[in-house]
Amino acid sequence: MSAILGVLLLLTAASGTAVVLVRDPSRQIFVLAANGIVLTILFTALQAPDVALSELAVGAVAVPLLFLVALMAVRTGHREENSGEGDAR
């Protein structure tokens, strides 16, 4: 069992590092969701099912979804500003 935990801890470190190193915001959201899934698997292996379910709901679904919606809203607002400026000229 300790070998599995070692692999999961390395995977957790790698996915956390990937979240920091990815520069594109849309890709970073998907890497953040993958990090949440890796943490869910780690918590399940550590026999903490309540924490694993919370991490799955919040870390792998809710937070990335909110970030994705916010990113799309910002990009849509930016496009509307640019198209509005072109019409005024």
N, C-alpha and C positions, 0 to 999 in steps of 0.2 A: 504493500500500500504506500510506503514512503517513496518509492520510485515514481508512482503516479502523481503524488503530491509535488515531488520535485519538478516533474515535467510541467504540471499545471502552474506552478509558481514561475517557472521560466517563461511559459506562454503568457502569463499575466504581465510579467515585466516587459516582454516583447510587445504586447499589444498596447500597454501604457506608453511605451516609448514611441510606438507608431502614431499614437494620437497626438503626441507633441511634435513629431517631426513632419507630419503631413501638412502641407501648406495650403492646399485648396480647401476652402470651407465646406463645399459639398462632399468631397471625399472624406474630410475629417469627421463629418457627421456619421458616415457609414463605418468608419474605423472606431468611432466612439460606441456605436451600437455593437460592433464585434467585441470590443473590450467588455461591454456589459454581459455579453453571452459567455465570454471566457470566465469572468468573475462568477457568473451563475454556476458554471460547471465546477469551479473551484469550491464554492460554498457548498455545493451538493456533495462533493468528495469529502469535505470536512464535516459532513453530517449536520449541516445547519439548513434544513429545508425551508424554514420560515425566512431566513435571510436570503436564501437563493430565490425564493418566489418574489420577495420585495425587490431584489436586484434585477430580476427578469422584467418585472412590471415597470420599474422606474428607470433603471440604468440602460436597459436594452430596448425599451419601447417608448416610454413617455418623454424622457428628456431628448433623445434624438429626434422624435417626431416634432416636438416643440421647436427645436433648433431648425429643423427643416422648414417648418411653416414660417418661422421668422426670417430665414434666409430668402425664401421665395417672396415674401412680402417686401423685403428690402430691395430685391432685384426688380420686382414689378414696379415699385415706387420709383426706382432709378430710371427705368425705361419710360415711365409716364412723364417724368420731369424732362427728360431729353426730347421726347416727342412734343411736349408742350412748348418748349423753347423754340423749336423749329417752326411751329405754326405762328408765333408772334412776329416773326421777321417778315 
